[in-house]
Amino acid sequence: MRTYIALLFTFLIGSGFSQQLTRGEYFFDHDPGIGNGNTFMLSNTATISESINISTASLSAGFHSLSIRVKNNLGRWSHYENKSFYVLVIPVGSPLTNVVAGEYFLDTDPGIGNGMPFTLTPGTNFSGTINLPITSVNKGFHNLFIRVKDNLGRWSHYESKSFYVLDSSGGQAAADVVAGEWFLETDPGTGNGTPFTLTAGTSFSGIIDLSITGLSGGFHNMFIRVKDNLGHWSHYESKSFYVLDNSGSQAAADLVAGEWFLENDPGIGNATPFTLTAGTSFSGIIDLSTTGLNAGFHSLFIRVKDNLGSWSHYENQQFYVLSDPGSQVTADLVTGEWFLENDPGIGNAMPFTLTAGTGFSGIISVPTTGLNTGFHNLFIRVKDNLGRWSHYESALFYILENPGNSTTTNLISGEWFIDSDPGIENGTSFSLIPGTNFSGMISVPTTTLSEGFHLLYARVKEDQGRWSHYESAAFFILSASQGTTSTNFLKGEYFFDSDPGAGNGIAFAVPAQTSISNLPLALDVSSLSDGDHRIHIRLQDENRKWSHYETRNFYICGDLIGNPSYTGTTVFCQGNQINITGIPVNNISSVFWTGPNGYRLQSLVLVRNNATPAMSGEYRFHVVSEGGYHCDTNSIAVNVVVNPSFNNYQQVTLCHGDTLTIGNNHYTSAGFYTTTLQTTKGCDSIISTSLNVLPENKKDQVIQLCAGEAYSIGGHIYTTNGTYIDTLTDTKGCDSVVTTHLSIGNPVISTQITFIDSLLIAEAANVSYQWLDCENDLLPISGATNKQFHLMKNGVYAVRLTSLDCPDVSITSNCFEVNNLKISSQQAFGKVKVYPNPNNGLVYVETDDFNGIEIKITDIQGRLLNTLTMNEIKTRISLEEYAAGTYILKLKKGDLHNLYKIIKE
């Protein structure tokens, strides 16, 4: 199977505005020569923008080039414009493939399958939002490329889009759009366009008054750009528009006819016509039959014609035809799911319950705890009873910085403005009744407004001083010459279903006044078939101008048949059904329900005889025959009481080892749980729980106590050695398990004293010192309370050592006799040389008997600085990292010690 391509080309002839394009031709790949291509006709215009249907049936699969050129009324041909395209050969009967995966990359193609993947909803095409991180992308222009893969594993060509990354140091997050300018055709340079005012914000959407006075007939281009509060100008956006040669006649031109077509343009005037009410614009419903259309996407095109015979450009809308549309009548929506920001994949989002039916309209509880302040996107999709998921619907919402105040705010004032925003607080104020929303009438004077379309904007302020976004509505002002304020309606007409044209309806009289409401009419419906219909009414004024019509829907009842009945309960829970019995089997086309408000409940019809009431009140079941509707005289009324079901969401934090019990369910692990309980009236109470479990709190400690002391923890007192386990309560109310390894006993204190030169040095540490004079009955020596005692004379000395950990533990060393203060070292084993001394930071220890000698280096206060082991005859010791002063070398060999005092200069 081949395909057709429809390409849109725009040709602009730069010289000779009086020249007209009369003919065109196209060719593939190779130029057959001017005038020898495939011709198409043009409608004598200076420029063209046309859609041309071109068959590719004769082309082979692969890339091709399409070239098009045009000829003017002077016989001159233009250069050709060309486009490359690709022909794909699809075997007849091939099923439609679905796009199932995608990837993107920046600037350089890493190869198919090697880009950054993104998820998408499977379908025959893809349109969505991709989150693109640019934090590591350099400032400047870049290209984004996207391609997708179908369920047969085939990758598409990529689509590309250029974008610009600003310097991140510019503080883009806080930049607001504050000014704008526009220009036509040629860029006058940034800041030199025609300025327009706008409401400061992070984006701009609005209406700009553009005068076309002086513009020649034909196509023109309008360009718009905006500036932020940092002085940065945006790139411009452009839009083409067309100026008619006789613009002055446009005010009186009415739309009088229209036509529509699918897929391919059959040519102006050759499509399927539809009727419309004559006027300057058209908004209505067109009955479109989809019988015979293939399953998949299709395009509907509509254009209209005015009373001057000029056709508009077409508007188009895409729609989708299901492969089995007949089954859709009974297919019900049975479940749904929602997600924020990024699609986790079909079936993987947060589920929600709904009342089964052909449509869904309801409220979904979405927790916003943890969401950042700012804009977010909520996406919702539903699944029917055939297992098919819908496309998602999305809605934008905003998280306030302090959402806790939101529930109590009231709207207290409002303001309105027309066309241009004067800025917040600068509009025309209006009063309102304080409340959480506003719906009312605002008096807006229009006496100073020019003829034509205008936009009315309104916004409101709440009691926290915050203004809403504005709401807008368009309206039309007629010129004063038409006497709008003083004209009276003279007559009216109505018609059913299809418009016969203004003045051709069924006439009725009206009172001569400028407005009419509550007009009683006796309608002749004898010619109407049973079923749904629409009545349209319009009025004519003294100037013979017809209004737009007003429309109301109604239905015609047929002969009464059937004897439906209901014998069940009238007390329901939300989600339960009413079941009707006794429905005739033959000659029935359908059934329907009406609810307490009288409206049809199409979304609640499950099968022929079931409905699910959403509220208490009267529900009526109607039987529809093949000829029309049955009236209420034969309907079944069921007055029901609907007891509510509940959906609650909670966040719970448990201590490690605790259990959360909901009903008969017990939860001990973190996760999201849904539990269904029963209310006192027997209805479902669904509790959704987000459970967080805190980690186990354990501590292991070693405690050393003195003899006779006790250790207290958590109400327990321990006096003996051992390992103890205590369970305490932490600041979060959870168990804190403390394991204590307790050791009770007095420390062992060394009483060894070393004498070097004029110093006595006590070996013990973690004690207090008091040197004693043994020759004076161990009299304490005043001021001698350090580890070292500097001797001034020979004598006999001892030291009293008291434990710092256990102050009650004290011991006195043996007396040490000093009779030669000039001894600079002690040597217990010989043939050891320590040199040089004094030194500049390097000291050598030399001995033949080096095996087993350990060297310790301390400062003069006895603090250990380093420990070495001699492995050779001569060992080098570095003191370079220490300050100049006196140091002690202690050489230990077995139980023998040599001490040396060395001086670093």
C-alpha positions in Angstrom: 0.0 0.0 0.0 1.3 3.4 -1.0 0.3 6.7 0.6 -0.4 10.3 -0.3 1.5 13.3 0.9 -0.1 16.8 1.5 2.6 19.5 1.6 2.0 23.2 2.3 4.1 25.6 0.3 4.1 29.4 0.4 5.5 31.3 -2.5 6.2 35.1 -2.4 6.8 37.1 -5.5 9.0 40.0 -4.6 8.5 42.4 -7.5 5.4 43.5 -9.5 2.5 43.6 -7.1 0.1 43.6 -10.1 1.4 40.2 -11.3 -0.9 37.2 -10.5 0.1 33.6 -10.2 -2.1 31.5 -12.5 -0.6 28.0 -12.7 1.9 25.7 -11.0 3.6 22.4 -11.6 5.5 19.8 -9.6 7.9 17.0 -10.3 9.9 14.3 -8.4 13.7 13.9 -8.3 14.6 15.0 -11.8 13.4 18.2 -13.7 11.5 17.3 -16.8 11.8 20.9 -18.1 9.7 24.0 -17.6 6.1 23.3 -18.4 6.5 19.5 -18.5 5.7 18.7 -14.8 2.4 17.7 -13.2 0.3 20.9 -13.3 -2.1 22.4 -10.8 -4.2 25.6 -11.1 -4.0 28.7 -9.0 -6.6 31.4 -8.3 -4.8 34.5 -9.7 -3.1 35.7 -6.5 0.2 37.5 -5.9 1.1 34.8 -3.3 0.0 31.3 -2.6 -0.3 29.2 0.5 -1.9 25.9 -0.7 -2.3 22.3 0.3 -1.6 20.0 -2.7 -2.5 16.4 -2.7 0.3 14.5 -4.4 0.2 10.7 -5.0 3.4 8.8 -4.2 2.0 5.5 -5.5 4.5 5.2 -8.4 7.6 6.0 -6.2 9.9 3.4 -4.8 10.5 3.1 -1.1 13.2 5.5 0.2 14.1 9.2 0.0 12.8 11.4 -2.8 12.8 15.1 -3.7 9.6 17.1 -4.5 10.0 20.3 -6.5 7.3 22.9 -7.2 7.3 26.1 -9.3 4.6 28.6 -10.4 3.9 30.8 -13.4 2.5 34.3 -13.4 0.1 36.0 -15.8 3.1 37.3 -17.8 4.2 33.8 -18.6 7.2 33.9 -16.3 8.1 30.8 -14.3 9.6 31.0 -10.8 12.5 29.1 -9.5 11.4 25.8 -8.0 11.1 25.2 -4.2 12.0 21.6 -3.2 11.4 19.4 -0.2 12.9 16.0 0.7 10.6 13.2 1.9 10.6 9.5 2.6 8.3 6.8 1.1 7.5 3.9 3.3 6.0 0.8 1.8 3.4 -0.8 4.1 1.9 -4.1 3.0 -1.9 -4.2 2.5 -3.7 -5.3 5.7 -0.8 -4.5 8.0 -2.0 -3.7 11.5 -1.4 -0.2 13.0 1.8 -0.2 15.1 2.0 1.6 18.4 4.8 3.9 19.6 6.1 2.2 22.8 9.4 4.0 23.7 11.4 7.1 23.1 14.8 8.7 23.6 16.4 12.1 23.3 19.9 13.5 23.0 21.5 16.9 22.7 23.7 18.2 19.8 25.4 14.9 18.8 23.7 11.6 18.0 25.1 8.8 20.3 23.5 6.2 18.0 20.1 4.6 18.0 19.1 3.2 21.4 21.9 5.1 23.2 20.1 8.3 23.9 18.3 9.2 27.2 15.1 7.1 27.4 11.7 8.6 28.4 8.4 6.9 29.0 5.2 7.5 27.0 1.7 6.2 26.7 1.7 3.6 23.8 -0.3 4.8 20.8 0.0 5.5 17.1 1.7 8.9 17.8 3.3 10.8 20.6 2.6 14.2 22.0 3.8 15.0 25.5 6.2 16.8 27.9 9.8 15.6 28.5 11.8 16.8 31.5 15.1 17.9 30.2 17.9 18.7 32.7 20.1 21.5 31.5 22.2 22.2 34.6 25.3 20.8 33.0 24.6 22.3 29.5 26.9 25.2 28.5 25.5 28.6 27.8 24.4 29.2 24.2 22.4 27.5 21.4 21.8 23.8 21.5 19.7 21.2 19.6 17.3 18.8 21.2 16.6 15.6 19.1 13.8 13.1 19.8 12.9 9.8 18.2 10.5 7.0 19.1 10.3 3.3 18.6 7.2 1.2 17.7 6.2 -2.2 19.0 8.0 -3.9 16.0 11.3 -2.5 17.2 11.6 0.2 14.5 13.0 3.6 15.3 11.6 6.8 13.7 13.7 9.6 12.2 14.4 12.2 14.9 12.7 15.5 15.3 14.8 18.4 16.4 14.3 21.7 18.1 16.8 24.5 18.8 16.9 26.2 22.2 19.1 28.6 24.1 20.6 28.2 27.5 21.2 31.4 29.5 24.1 31.9 31.9 22.9 30.3 35.2 24.5 33.1 37.2 21.8 35.4 35.9 19.3 34.3 38.5 16.7 33.2 35.9 14.3 31.8 38.5 13.3 35.3 39.7 13.2 37.0 36.3 9.8 38.3 35.2 8.6 39.5 31.8 8.0 43.2 32.2 7.8 44.8 28.7 7.2 43.8 25.1 7.3 45.1 21.5 6.0 44.1 18.1 6.9 44.9 14.5 5.8 43.9 11.0 7.9 42.3 8.2 11.4 43.6 9.0 13.2 43.7 12.4 14.0 47.3 13.4 16.4 46.1 16.1 15.9 45.1 19.7 14.1 47.8 21.6 13.1 49.7 18.4 9.7 47.9 17.8 6.3 49.2 18.8 6.0 48.8 22.6 3.0 47.2 24.4 2.2 46.9 28.1 1.7 43.6 29.9 1.2 42.2 33.4 4.6 41.4 34.9 5.1 37.6 35.3 7.1 34.6 34.2 5.1 34.4 30.9 2.8 36.4 28.7 -0.5 35.6 27.1 -2.7 38.4 26.0 -4.2 40.6 23.2 -2.2 43.3 21.3 -4.0 46.1 19.4 -2.6 46.0 15.9 -3.5 48.7 13.4 -3.5 47.5 9.8 -4.2 50.9 8.3 -1.9 51.5 5.4 -1.0 47.9 4.9 -1.3 46.6 1.3 -3.6 43.7 0.5 -1.9 40.3 0.9 0.1 38.3 3.4 2.1 40.0 6.2 4.2 38.8 9.2 3.8 40.1 12.7 6.7 39.5 15.2 6.5 39.8 19.0 9.2 39.7 21.7 9.3 40.4 25.4 11.9 41.6 27.9 12.5 40.5 31.5 13.4 42.4 34.6 17.1 41.6 34.0 17.0 43.4 30.7 17.1 40.2 28.6 15.1 40.1 25.4 13.5 36.9 24.2 13.6 35.5 20.7 10.6 36.7 18.7 7.4 34.7 17.9 5.9 35.3 14.5 2.4 34.9 13.0 1.3 35.4 9.4 -2.0 37.2 8.5 -3.8 38.3 5.4 -5.1 41.8 4.6 -8.0 41.9 2.1 -7.9 44.5 -0.7 -11.2 46.0 0.4 -11.0 45.9 4.1 -13.7 48.6 4.5 -16.4 46.2 3.4 -15.5 43.6 6.0 -17.6 45.1 8.8 -20.8 44.4 7.0 -19.8 40.9 5.6 -21.7 38.0 7.3 -20.8 34.3 7.2 -23.6 32.6 5.2 -22.4 29.1 4.4 -19.9 26.5 5.4 -18.5 23.1 4.4 -16.4 20.3 5.9 -14.2 17.5 4.7 -11.9 14.8 6.1 -8.2 14.2 5.4 -7.9 15.6 1.8 -9.2 18.9 0.5 -11.6 18.3 -2.4 -11.4 22.0 -3.4 -13.3 25.1 -2.3 -17.1 24.5 -2.7 -16.8 20.8 -3.2 -16.9 19.6 0.4 -19.9 18.5 2.5 -22.0 21.7 3.2 -23.6 22.6 6.5 -26.0 25.4 7.5 -25.3 28.2 9.9 -26.9 31.3 11.3 -25.7 34.3 9.3 -23.3 36.5 11.3 -19.8 37.8 11.7 -18.6 34.5 13.4 -19.6 30.9 13.7 -19.7 28.6 16.7 -21.9 25.5 16.5 -22.2 21.8 16.2 -21.8 19.8 13.0 -23.2 16.3 12.7 -20.3 14.2 11.4 -20.8 10.5 10.6 -17.7 8.3 11.2 -19.3 5.3 9.5 -16.7 3.7 7.1 -13.7 5.4 8.7 -10.7 3.2 9.5 -9.7 2.9 13.1 -7.0 5.4 14.0 -6.5 9.2 13.8 -8.3 11.4 11.3 -8.5 15.1 10.6 -11.7 17.2 10.2 -11.4 20.5 8.3 -14.0 23.3 8.3 -14.2 26.6 6.3 -17.0 29.2 5.9 -18.0 31.6 3.2 -19.3 35.2 3.7 -22.0 37.1 1.8 -19.3 38.5 -0.5 -18.4 35.0 -1.7 -15.0 34.9 0.0 -14.0 31.6 1.7 -12.0 31.6 4.9 -8.9 29.4 5.6 -9.9 26.1 7.1 -9.8 25.2 10.8 -8.9 21.6 11.5 -9.3 19.2 14.5 -7.9 15.8 15.0 -10.0 12.9 16.3 -9.6 9.2 16.9 -11.9 6.3 15.7 -11.8 3.2 17.8 -11.4 -0.2 16.1 -14.7 -1.4 17.6 -16.8 1.6 18.3 -20.0 -0.5 18.6 -18.7 -1.9 21.9 -18.3 1.5 23.4 -22.0 1.8 24.2 -21.7 -0.8 27.0 -18.0 -0.3 27.9 -17.8 1.3 31.4 -15.0 3.1 33.2 -14.1 0.9 36.2 -10.9 2.3 37.6 -8.5 5.2 37.4 -5.0 6.3 38.4 -3.2 9.6 38.9 0.4 10.8 38.9 2.3 14.1 39.3 4.9 15.5 36.9 6.3 12.3 35.3 4.4 9.3 33.9 5.4 6.1 35.7 3.8 4.0 33.0 0.2 2.7 32.6 -1.0 0.8 35.7 1.9 2.1 37.8 0.4 5.4 39.1 -1.7 6.0 42.3 -5.1 4.3 41.9 -8.4 5.8 42.8 -11.9 4.4 42.9 -14.8 5.6 40.8 -18.4 4.8 40.2 -18.5 2.5 37.1 -20.1 4.3 34.1 -19.5 5.6 30.6 -18.0 8.9 32.0 -16.3 10.1 35.2 -16.6 13.4 37.0 -15.5 13.5 40.7 -13.1 14.5 43.3 -9.7 12.8 43.9 -7.8 13.2 47.1 -4.2 14.1 46.2 -1.8 14.6 49.1 0.6 17.5 48.4 2.8 17.0 51.5 6.4 17.3 50.4 5.8 19.1 47.1 7.9 22.2 46.5 6.4 25.6 46.4 5.5 26.4 42.7 3.6 25.0 39.8 2.9 21.2 39.4 1.0 19.0 36.9 -1.6 16.5 37.9 -2.4 13.8 35.3 -5.4 11.4 35.4 -6.4 8.5 33.2 -9.2 5.9 33.5 -9.6 2.2 32.4 -12.8 0.6 31.0 -14.2 -2.9 31.6 -12.5 -4.1 28.5 -9.1 -3.3 30.0 -8.4 -0.2 27.8 -6.7 2.9 29.3 -7.7 6.4 28.1 -5.2 9.1 27.3 -4.5 11.2 30.3 -6.1 14.5 31.2 -3.8 17.1 32.9 -4.4 20.1 35.1 -1.9 22.7 36.4 -1.9 23.7 40.1 0.2 25.8 42.4 1.6 25.0 45.8 1.7 28.0 48.1 4.7 28.6 50.4 2.4 28.5 53.4 -0.5 26.2 52.4 -1.6 25.8 56.0 -3.4 29.1 55.7 -5.2 28.3 52.5 -8.3 26.6 53.9 -9.4 29.6 55.9 -8.9 32.4 53.3 -12.0 34.2 51.9 -12.3 36.3 48.7 -13.0 39.8 49.9 -12.7 42.1 46.8 -12.3 42.2 43.1 -11.4 44.3 40.1 -12.1 44.3 36.3 -10.5 45.8 33.2 -11.0 45.7 29.5 -8.4 44.6 26.8 -5.2 45.7 28.6 -4.1 44.9 32.1 -3.4 48.2 34.1 -1.6 46.2 36.8 -2.8 44.6 40.0 -4.9 47.0 42.2 -5.3 49.4 39.2 -8.4 47.9 37.7 -12.0 49.0 38.4 -13.0 47.5 41.7 -16.2 45.7 42.5 -17.7 44.4 45.7 -18.5 40.9 46.5 -19.8 38.8 49.4 -16.8 37.3 51.2 -16.5 33.6 50.7 -14.2 30.9 49.2 -15.5 31.5 45.7 -17.3 34.2 43.6 -20.1 33.9 41.1 -22.1 37.1 40.3 -22.9 40.0 38.0 -20.6 42.9 37.4 -21.9 46.2 35.8 -19.4 47.2 33.1 -20.1 50.5 31.2 -19.3 50.2 27.4 -20.2 53.7 26.2 -16.6 54.6 25.5 -15.6 51.4 23.7 -15.0 51.2 20.0 -17.0 48.9 17.7 -15.6 45.4 17.5 -14.5 42.6 19.8 -13.2 43.3 23.3 -12.0 41.2 26.3 -13.3 41.7 29.8 -11.0 40.5 32.6 -11.8 40.0 36.2 -9.7 38.9 39.2 -10.3 38.6 43.0 -8.3 39.1 46.1 -8.4 37.0 49.3 -8.1 38.1 52.9 -4.3 37.3 52.9 -3.8 40.0 50.3 -3.1 37.6 47.4 -4.7 38.2 44.0 -6.0 35.4 41.7 -5.2 34.9 38.0 -7.7 36.7 35.9 -10.7 35.1 34.1 -11.6 36.6 30.7 -14.6 36.7 28.4 -14.9 38.2 24.8 -17.8 40.4 23.8 -18.7 42.5 20.7 -19.6 46.2 20.6 -21.9 47.4 17.7 -21.4 50.9 16.3 -23.6 53.6 17.7 -25.0 54.3 14.2 -26.9 51.0 14.4 -28.9 52.4 17.3 -28.3 49.5 19.6 -29.6 51.2 22.7 -33.0 52.3 21.3 -34.0 49.4 18.9 -36.9 47.2 19.8 -37.5 43.6 18.9 -40.3 43.3 16.4 -40.7 39.6 15.8 -39.2 36.2 16.4 -38.9 32.8 14.8 -38.0 29.3 15.9 -37.0 26.1 14.2 -36.1 22.5 15.2 -32.8 20.8 14.8 -31.6 22.3 11.4 -31.4 26.0 10.5 -33.6 26.8 7.5 -31.9 30.2 7.2 -32.7 33.6 8.8 -36.4 34.5 8.2 -37.4 31.0 7.2 -38.3 29.6 10.6 -41.8 29.5 12.3 -42.7 33.1 13.1 -44.1 34.3 16.4 -45.0 37.7 17.7 -43.0 39.5 20.5 -43.7 42.7 22.5 -41.8 45.8 21.1 -39.1 46.1 23.7 -35.3 46.0 23.9 -35.0 42.8 25.8 -37.3 39.8 26.2 -37.3 37.0 28.9 -39.7 34.3 29.9 -41.5 34.3 26.6 -44.3 31.7 26.5 -44.5 29.8 23.2 -47.0 27.2 21.9 -44.8 24.8 19.9 -46.1 22.5 17.2 -44.1 19.3 17.6 -46.5 17.1 15.6 -44.1 16.6 12.8 -41.2 15.5 15.0 -40.2 11.9 15.5 -39.8 10.4 18.9 -36.4 11.1 20.5 -34.0 13.9 21.1 -34.4 17.3 19.5 -33.2 20.9 19.7 -35.3 24.1 19.5 -33.6 27.3 18.3 -35.1 30.7 18.8 -33.9 34.1 17.4 -35.4 37.6 17.3 -35.3 40.5 14.7 -35.1 44.2 15.6 -36.4 47.4 14.0 -33.2 47.5 11.8 -34.2 44.1 10.4 -31.1 42.5 12.0 -31.4 39.0 13.4 -29.9 38.0 16.7 -27.9 34.8 17.2 -30.2 32.0 18.1 -30.7 30.5 21.6 -30.9 26.7 21.8 -32.7 24.3 24.2 -32.7 20.4 24.1 -35.8 18.4 24.6 -37.2 15.0 23.7 -40.4 13.6 22.4 -42.1 10.7 24.2 -43.5 7.7 22.2 -46.2 5.1 23.0 -45.9 3.7 26.5 -44.7 0.1 26.8 -43.3 -2.2 29.4 -43.9 -2.8 33.1 -40.6 -2.4 34.9 -40.6 -2.8 38.7 -38.3 -2.6 41.7 -38.6 -4.7 44.9 -35.1 -4.3 46.5 -33.9 -2.2 49.4 -34.0 1.5 49.4 -31.0 2.0 51.7 -27.7 1.9 49.9 -24.0 2.4 50.5 -22.1 4.5 48.0 -21.2 2.2 45.1 -24.2 -0.1 45.4 -26.7 -0.6 42.6 -30.4 -0.3 42.0 -31.6 -3.4 39.9 -34.8 -3.1 37.9 -36.8 -6.2 36.9 -39.7 -6.8 34.5 -38.2 -5.0 31.5 -39.8 -6.0 28.1 -37.3 -7.9 25.9 -38.6 -6.8 22.5 -38.8 -3.4 20.8 -36.5 -1.7 23.3 -33.6 0.4 22.0 -32.2 1.6 25.3 -32.9 2.6 28.9 -31.8 5.6 30.9 -32.0 7.0 34.4 -32.7 10.4 35.8 -31.4 11.5 39.2 -32.7 13.7 42.1 -32.0 16.8 40.0 -34.0 15.6 37.0 -30.9 15.2 34.7 -30.0 12.1 32.9 -27.4 10.0 34.6 -25.6 8.6 31.6 -22.4 8.0 33.5 -24.3 5.8 36.0 -25.9 3.4 33.5 -24.0 0.2 33.9 -26.1 -2.4 32.0 -29.7 -2.3 30.9 -31.3 -2.3 34.4 -28.6 -1.1 36.8 -27.6 2.3 38.2 -25.4 3.3 41.1 -26.9 6.2 43.0 -24.4 8.9 44.3 -26.8 10.7 46.6 -30.1 10.2 48.4 -33.2 11.1 46.6 -35.5 9.9 43.8 -34.1 8.0 40.9 -36.3 7.2 37.8 -35.8 4.4 35.4 -37.0 5.0 31.8 -37.5 2.4 29.1 -36.9 3.6 25.5 -38.7 1.8 22.6 -37.4 1.7 19.1 -39.7 4.6 18.3 -38.8 7.0 21.1 -38.8 7.7 24.8 -41.2 6.6 27.4 -42.6 9.3 29.6 -42.5 9.5 33.4 -46.0 8.0 33.6 -44.5 4.6 32.8 -41.1 5.1 34.6 -40.2 3.6 37.9 -39.3 5.9 40.7 -37.1 4.6 43.5 -36.5 6.8 46.6 -33.2 5.8 48.1 -31.1 6.7 51.1 -27.4 6.6 50.2 -25.1 6.2 53.2 -21.7 7.5 52.6 -18.6 5.5 52.2 -15.4 7.0 53.3 -11.9 7.4 51.8 -9.3 8.5 54.3 -5.6 9.1 53.9 -3.2 9.0 56.8 0.6 9.2 57.4 1.8 7.0 60.3 5.3 6.7 61.8 6.1 3.6 63.8 9.0 2.7 66.0 11.1 -0.3 65.0 9.4 -3.5 66.2 6.0 -1.9 66.7 2.8 -3.0 64.8 0.1 -0.8 63.2 -3.3 -2.6 63.4 -6.2 -1.5 61.2 -9.2 -3.8 61.5 -7.8 -7.3 61.2 -4.7 -6.2 59.3 -1.3 -5.8 61.0 1.6 -3.8 59.4 5.2 -3.8 60.6 7.1 -2.7 57.4 7.2 0.7 55.7 5.0 1.0 52.7 1.6 2.2 51.3 -1.4 0.1 52.5 -5.1 0.3 51.6 -7.5 -1.2 54.2 -11.3 -1.6 53.7 -13.4 -1.5 56.9 -17.1 -1.3 57.5 -19.0 1.8 59.0 -21.7 1.3 61.5 -24.2 1.4 58.6 -22.3 -1.4 56.8 -20.6 0.8 54.2 -17.0 0.7 53.1 -14.5 2.9 54.9 -11.3 2.8 52.9 -8.2 3.9 54.8 -5.0 4.6 52.7 -2.0 4.6 55.0 1.5 5.8 54.2 3.6 3.9 56.8 7.1 5.0 57.8 9.1 2.8 60.2 11.9 4.4 62.2 15.3 2.5 62.3 16.3 0.5 65.4 18.1 2.7 68.0 21.0 0.7 69.7 24.1 1.8 71.6 27.1 -0.1 73.0 29.3 1.6 75.7 32.2 0.7 78.0 32.2 2.2 81.5 35.2 2.1 84.0 34.4 2.9 87.6 36.5 3.1 90.8 36.2 0.5 93.6 33.0 1.2 95.6 31.3 3.3 92.9 28.0 2.4 91.2 26.7 3.1 87.7 23.0 4.2 87.2 21.1 4.0 83.9 17.4 3.9 83.2 16.4 3.3 86.9 18.9 0.5 87.4 22.0 0.7 89.6 25.0 -1.6 88.9 27.9 -2.2 91.4 29.7 -5.2 90.0 31.5 -6.0 86.8 29.5 -7.3 84.0 27.5 -6.6 80.7 24.1 -5.0 81.2 21.3 -4.3 78.7 18.8 -1.5 79.4 15.8 -0.4 77.3 15.2 3.4 77.4 12.8 5.8 75.6 14.3 8.2 73.0 12.9 11.7 72.1 10.6 10.1 69.5 9.1 7.8 72.1 10.8 4.7 70.7 12.9 2.1 72.5 16.6 2.9 72.8 18.6 -0.3 73.7 21.9 0.5 75.6 24.4 -2.3 76.2 26.9 -1.4 79.0 30.2 -3.2 79.6 31.0 -2.3 83.2 34.4 -2.6 84.9 34.8 -1.6 88.6 38.2 -1.5 90.3 41.1 0.8 91.2 43.8 1.6 88.6 47.4 0.3 88.9 49.8 3.2 89.3 53.5 2.8 88.4 55.9 4.2 91.0 59.1 4.1 88.8 61.2 7.3 88.8 63.9 8.1 86.3 66.8 10.6 87.0 68.3 12.5 84.0 70.8 15.3 84.6 69.0 17.5 87.1 65.5 16.0 86.5 63.5 13.4 88.4 60.8 12.0 86.1 57.8 10.0 87.2 56.7 7.3 84.8 53.0 7.2 85.9 50.3 8.9 83.8 46.7 10.1 84.4 47.7 11.0 88.0 48.4 14.1 90.0 52.0 14.5 91.4 53.4 15.8 94.7 57.2 15.4 95.2 58.3 14.7 98.8 61.5 15.2 100.8 62.4 11.9 102.2 65.0 13.5 104.5 62.2 15.6 106.2 59.6 12.9 107.0 58.2 13.0 103.4 57.5 16.7 103.7 55.7 17.9 100.5 58.0 20.2 98.4 56.2 23.4 97.6 55.5 23.9 93.9 56.8 20.4 93.0 53.6 19.1 91.5 54.6 18.2 87.9 55.6 15.0 86.3 59.2 16.2 86.3 61.0 17.6 89.4 63.9 19.9 88.7 66.5 19.3 91.4 68.5 22.2 92.9 70.5 20.0 95.3 71.5 16.5 96.0 69.1 14.6 98.3 66.6 11.8 98.8 63.2 12.3 97.1 59.9 10.4 96.5 56.6 11.3 94.7 53.0 10.8 95.9 50.8 9.8 92.9 47.0 10.2 93.1 44.7 8.8 90.4 42.7 11.3 88.5 39.9 8.8 87.8 39.8 7.6 91.3 40.9 10.4 93.7 40.7 8.1 96.7 43.5 5.9 95.2 47.0 7.3 96.1 50.5 5.7 96.3 54.0 6.9 97.3 57.1 5.8 95.4 60.2 4.5 97.0 62.8 7.2 98.0 65.3 8.0 95.3 68.8 9.2 96.3 70.5 11.8 94.1 74.1 12.6 95.0 75.6 13.9 91.7 73.5 16.4 89.8 76.0 16.5 86.9 75.0 13.0 85.6 73.4 13.7 82.2 72.3 10.2 81.4 71.8 6.7 82.8 73.3 3.7 81.0 72.4 0.1 82.0 74.0 -1.6 79.0 77.2 -0.4 77.3 78.8 0.3 73.9 76.0 2.7 72.8 76.9 5.9 71.1 74.4 8.8 70.6 75.6 11.6 68.4 75.8 14.5 67.6 74.7 16.2 70.8 73.7 19.0 70.5 72.3 18.5 67.0 70.3 20.3 64.2 67.5 17.8 64.0 69.3 14.5 63.1 70.6 12.1 65.8 72.3 8.7 65.3 72.2 5.8 67.7 75.0 3.3 67.1 75.7 -0.1 68.8 76.9 -3.5 67.8 74.3 -5.2 70.0 71.2 -3.7 68.4 69.0 -6.7 68.3 65.9 -6.2 70.6 66.5 -2.6 71.3 63.4 -0.3 71.4 63.9 3.5 71.2 61.3 5.9 72.7 61.5 9.6 72.2 59.9 12.0 74.8 59.9 15.7 75.5 61.3 17.1 78.7 57.7 16.8 80.2 57.7 13.1 79.5 55.2 13.1 76.5 55.9 10.3 74.1 56.7 11.6 70.6 57.8 8.5 68.7 58.8 4.8 69.1 61.4 3.0 66.9 63.0 -0.4 66.8 66.7 -0.8 65.9 67.2 -3.1 62.9 70.8 -2.3 62.1 74.0 -1.1 63.8 73.2 2.6 63.2 69.7 4.1 63.4 68.9 7.6 62.3 66.4 9.6 64.4 64.8 12.8 63.0 63.8 15.6 65.3 63.3 18.1 62.4 59.5 18.4 62.9 60.0 19.4 66.6 60.9 22.7 68.1 64.4 23.4 69.5 64.8 22.2 73.1 65.7 19.2 75.3 64.4 15.7 74.5 64.9 12.3 76.2 65.9 9.1 74.3 65.0 5.9 76.2 66.6 2.7 74.9 65.1 -0.5 76.3 66.7 -3.9 75.9 64.8 -6.5 77.9 64.6 -5.2 81.5 67.5 -2.8 81.0 67.1 0.9 80.2 69.5 3.5 78.9 68.5 7.2 79.1 70.0 10.0 77.1 69.3 13.7 77.2 69.7 15.3 73.8 69.5 19.0 72.8 68.2 20.2 69.4 69.5 23.6 68.6 
